């Protein structure tokens, strides 16, 4: 672990609003010209309103989101998803997530890369002796569109 610690430290120091600039890392979501996608915000339960305010403020502070122009023709509502613990059981915690399904339906070009089945993954791991984990918490905020 000591041998890779300098790399981990450098990675931890990367600002949250930094985007990957490698070729093919920037994606473009093409929609038909002149068509917009506006959905009203879903009702937010009173119990979740403070969670939403805190998350939106964090996204604003981190530069992940910015205020939209008044009367914008684009809006994706936020919904809440229950979190799971390490055993896969639902907890009382929730995560605010943007619901882009109405935007996804407009996409002109969709690249489909099917994920492998879990049994295929286990078979490929075979006799491996070393495994790593990668925490992609909020990695979707690193997409540059």
N, C-alpha and C positions, 0 to 999 in steps of 0.2 A: 504494500500500500504506500509506503514511503516514496517509492520510485515514481508513482503517478500523482502524488499529492500536489506538486507544483502545477500540473495541468488542471487538476480539479479546482485549485485556487484561482487560476486564470479564468476558467470557465465561470466560476461563481462571481467574478468581478465584471462580467459582461452586462451592460445595462439592459434592463428588461425590454426597452423599446427598440433594441437592436434587431435588425432583420438580416437574415442570411442573404448574401449577394452572389453566391455561386451561380454559374450559368444554370438555367432551368429551375432555379429555386423560386423565382418570382412567378406567380400564377396570375392568369387573367380570367375573370369570370364573365363570359360573353352573354349578354341578354339581347333580345330583339330590340332594334332601335325604336325609341318612342314608347316603349312599354315599361311601366314602373311597377313596383311591388310595395304597397303600403298595407300594413295590417295594424289595427288598433292594438294598444296594449291590453293584454288579458287582465281581468281583475286580480289584484294582488291581495292575498289574505293579510289581515291586520298583523298577524303573528310574524309575517315575513317582511313587512315594510321596512323595518330597521335593517334587516339583513341586506335588502336591495339597496337602500341608501348607502350603506357602508361599502358594498361591492362597487356600485357606480362611482363613488368618490375615489376608491382605490384605482379603478380603471382610468379615471380622469387624471389622477395624480401620477400614475405610471405612464401616461401618454398612450395607453392602449385604445382609448376612445376619445372623441372630441365632440363638442356640442354640435348638433345638427342645425342647419339653417331653419328659421321659422317656415312653416308650411312646406316642409320637404315632402317629396312624393315617394320617399323610401322610408320604410320603418319595419323592423322585425321586432315582434314582442318578446318579452322575457318570460320564461316559465321557470318553475322550480322543480328540481330533480332530487329525490332523496338519496343521500350518500349511503354507501355500504361500508361495513367494517372489514377487517382483514379476512374474516371467515365468509364474507359475501352476504351477511345479514344486513338488512336495512337499519339505519340508525335514525335518530330524531333530527339529525342535521340535514340541511338542504343546500343545494348549490344552484345559484341563479345561472340560467343558460339562455342564450339567444335562440329563438326558434326560426330558422331560416327556410323552413319547408316551402313556403310560397315563392321564395327567391329561387330555390333549387329547381322548382318546376319550370322556371323561365329559361334556365341555362340552355344555350344553343349547342354547346359542345360539352359532353361529359366524358371524361376519361374514367374507365372502370378498371380497377385493379382489384380482383377478388382476393380477399384475405384467405390464407390457407386454413384448412380445418385443423382443429386442435390435435387430432390423432396423427395427422401428417407431421405436425410440428414435433410431437413427442418421438415419432419414428426417426426424424432427422437428427434429433438430439442424441439418439442412440447411446453410445458409451462416453459421451462428453464428460469431462471432469471439472470444467470450470463454467460457471454461469454468471451472467451479470444482469442487473436490472437497470432500467432507465426510467426515471420519473419524468414524464412529459406533462406535468401539471401546468395547465394553461399554455401548452405549446401552440395551440391554435391561434393564440394572440401573436405569434411570431410569423404568421403568414403575411406576406407583403403582396397586396392585390393591386 
